[in-house]
Amino acid sequence: MSFLLPVKRLRETATLLAFPHPQPAYPLHILLVPKRAIPNLTALTSADAGFTADLFSTVASLVVEFNLEQHGYRLIANGGPYQDVPQLHFHLISHLENHAAPH
């Protein structure tokens, strides 16, 4: 059902989508979402090893693309009351003001 998301895909693999946050809270704010329904971080199992590998390789490629290693970044997964939607997702963020967020 990933084709239903009306977003610009920065990356797409067999297991995840990465796209600009529709309401960014940071100058660079990218969401990384598994294609499979996973309610939260603690629901990951060994069966999700493909997603985990895709997640980290995708993050690494975005860090290089946006030159974040030099400027700093965070990869965040919210949980419990901090998780607004019941689907696991990660936020790749940077406070760097002088790079354009992907559109």
C-alpha positions in Angstrom: 0.0 0.0 0.0 3.0 2.3 -0.1 1.9 3.6 -3.5 -0.9 5.4 -1.7 1.4 7.7 0.1 1.3 11.0 -1.8 4.9 11.9 -1.0 8.2 12.5 -2.9 10.2 9.4 -2.2 13.8 10.1 -1.3 14.5 6.4 -1.1 12.5 3.2 -1.5 13.6 -0.3 -0.9 11.7 -3.6 -0.7 11.1 -2.9 3.0 11.0 0.9 3.6 10.1 4.3 2.3 12.1 7.5 3.1 10.5 10.9 2.4 10.5 14.5 3.7 8.3 15.0 6.7 5.1 16.8 5.6 5.3 19.1 8.6 9.0 19.4 9.4 10.1 20.5 12.8 13.8 20.8 11.7 15.5 22.3 8.6 16.1 18.7 7.5 13.4 16.3 8.6 13.1 12.9 6.8 10.8 10.1 7.8 11.8 6.5 7.3 8.9 4.1 7.5 8.8 0.3 7.2 6.4 -0.9 4.5 5.2 -3.7 6.7 2.9 -2.8 9.6 5.1 -2.7 12.7 3.4 -0.9 15.7 6.6 0.1 17.5 10.3 -0.5 18.1 9.7 -3.3 20.6 7.7 -5.2 18.0 10.7 -5.7 15.7 11.8 -9.3 15.4 14.5 -11.2 13.7 12.1 -11.5 10.7 12.7 -7.7 10.3 16.4 -8.0 9.7 15.9 -6.9 6.0 14.2 -3.8 7.2 16.9 -3.1 9.8 19.6 -3.5 7.2 17.7 -1.2 4.7 17.1 1.3 7.5 20.8 1.8 8.3 22.1 1.7 4.7 19.4 4.2 3.7 20.3 6.5 6.6 24.0 6.3 5.7 23.2 7.2 2.1 21.1 10.2 3.2 23.8 11.3 5.6 26.3 11.4 2.7 23.8 13.0 0.3 23.1 15.9 2.6 26.6 16.2 4.1 25.3 15.5 7.6 28.4 13.8 8.9 30.2 17.2 9.0 27.2 19.2 10.3 25.6 16.7 12.7 22.3 14.7 12.7 20.1 12.6 14.8 18.1 9.4 14.1 15.1 9.2 16.4 12.5 6.6 17.1 9.7 7.7 19.4 7.9 5.3 21.7 5.2 5.1 24.3 3.4 8.3 24.8 5.9 10.1 22.5 4.8 8.0 19.5 2.0 9.9 17.8 1.0 7.2 15.3 0.8 3.4 15.9 3.4 2.6 13.1 7.1 2.3 13.7 8.9 5.2 12.0 12.2 7.0 12.3 13.1 10.7 12.0 16.4 11.7 10.5 16.9 15.3 11.5 19.5 18.0 11.3 19.5 21.5 12.7 21.7 22.8 9.9 20.1 25.9 8.6 21.9 26.4 5.4 21.0 23.2 3.5 17.6 22.9 1.9 15.2 20.3 3.0 14.4 17.9 0.2 11.3 18.7 -1.8 
